[in-house]
Amino acid sequence: MKTTVSSKGQIVLPSELRQLDRIEPGQEFDVERLDRGDYRLVRRAARPNDGAIDWLLACPQKGFFEPIDSESTDSL
């Protein structure tokens, strides 16, 4: 597939690839330079609990999850 570098240095991944690999806006990638003109783009793994709070708060059953105030753990 073909893509173009913008004047800001941005490269757009074609929509077909984004859909196949479920690439969402905001996901992070590492770019590795393999050789002159050869690069590798590697998606960074999401943190294991990334998005868990939003998922719990979106639960359709009201009262299933309620955030609680907690004390700082700095003094432990």
URQUIHU-V387272 format. One record per residue. N is the residue number from 1. RES is the residue in one small letter. SS is DSSP state (~ for helix, > for strand, _ for the rest). OMEGA is omega in radians with two decimals (none if undefined). BURIAL is I if it has 24 or more other C-alpha atoms within 12 Angstrom, else O. Layout:
N_RES_SS_OMEGA_BURIAL, N_RES_SS_OMEGA_BURIAL
This chain:
1_m___-3.09_O, 2_k___3.02_O, 3_t___-3.05_O, 4_t___3.05_O, 5_v_>_3.14_O, 6_s___3.11_O, 7_s___3.09_O, 8_k___3.14_O, 9_g___-3.11_O, 10_q___3.07_O, 11_i_>_-3.14_O, 12_v___3.02_O, 13_l___3.12_O, 14_p___-3.07_O, 15_s_~_3.12_O, 16_e_~_3.12_O, 17_l_~_3.13_O, 18_r_~_3.14_O, 19_q_~_-3.13_O, 20_l_~_-3.06_O, 21_d___3.11_O, 22_r___3.11_O, 23_i___-3.09_O, 24_e___3.05_O, 25_p___3.13_O, 26_g___3.10_O, 27_q___-3.07_O, 28_e___3.14_O, 29_f_>_2.97_O, 30_d_>_3.07_O, 31_v_>_3.13_O, 32_e_>_3.06_O, 33_r_>_-3.12_O, 34_l_>_-3.11_O, 35_d_>_3.12_O, 36_r___3.14_O, 37_g___3.13_O, 38_d_>_-3.10_O, 39_y_>_3.07_O, 40_r_>_3.11_O, 41_l_>_-3.08_O, 42_v_>_3.12_O, 43_r_>_3.07_O, 44_r___3.12_O, 45_a___3.09_O, 46_a___3.06_O, 47_r___-3.04_O, 48_p___-3.09_O, 49_n___-3.11_O, 50_d___3.13_O, 51_g___-3.08_O, 52_a_~_-3.12_O, 53_i_~_3.10_O, 54_d_~_3.12_O, 55_w_~_-3.13_O, 56_l_~_-3.13_O, 57_l_~_3.14_O, 58_a___-3.12_O, 59_c___-3.09_O, 60_p___3.13_O, 61_q___-3.08_O, 62_k___3.12_O, 63_g___-3.14_O, 64_f___-3.13_O, 65_f___3.08_O, 66_e___3.10_O, 67_p___3.11_O, 68_i___3.04_O, 69_d___3.12_O, 70_s___3.12_O, 71_e___3.12_O, 72_s___3.08_O, 73_t___-3.11_O, 74_d___-3.08_O, 75_s___-3.13_O, 76_l___none_O
